[in-house]
Amino acid sequence: MILLHGHGNNENDLFSFSSQIPENWIVVSVRGPYQLAENSYRWYDAKMINGKIVINIDEEERSRKKLKQLISEITNKYNVDSQKIIVAGFSQGGNMSQSLGLGNPNSVTGFGVFNGRYNEEFSPYISKSIALKNSKAFIAHGSGDTMLPKTYVTENITKLKELGIQITYYEDSNGHSISTKQWDEFSKWLINFN
């Protein structure tokens, strides 16, 4: 289980949830490579341009390559079951998790996205592998999220369904954060993951 924090946070943010992950999972929480301030990091730059979120795909790609390398190292070092590698994250970290899952279905078999969205710039990187059809996604979103309103999760789910991804979706009234109930539902999904 690889955990990826949101924009402006660090590896300690989601690691606080690690005690609630089933014991048979190895948990690694990763820090984004681009520093914003002390204890504040991101995976890539994003800007609002003409009412649309636009990401720096070059930075995203560099972060994704580093994460792919880390997953490979962890798999080899700890003799991890390569059929049970999950990447999950919040907001920008959720977007990165999804990119890893869609781009590398042979090394990431499932991904979790908490209050994230689909990055249109990533479309050319989506794998054409048949393994993509076996990918599973857990998507959670709060209807009270004003930073990434529900329209983003609706678009994301539509895109994932078009790709044939098996989706488990949970929604509550939470804002732009991970609620206890969202994480509980994610933990149940993990228990049943196969």
Salt bridges, closest charged atoms under 4 A:
GLU11 OE1 - ARG31 NE 2.92
ASP45 OD2 - LYS47 NZ 2.54
GLU59 OE1 - ARG42 NH1 2.42
GLU60 OE1 - ARG64 NH2 2.67
GLU61 OE2 - LYS65 NZ 3.64
ASP145 OD2 - HIS141 NE2 3.84
ASP145 OD2 - HIS176 ND1 2.65
GLU171 OE1 - LYS150 NZ 2.97
GLU185 OE2 - LYS181 NZ 2.94
GLU185 OE2 - LYS188 NZ 3.14
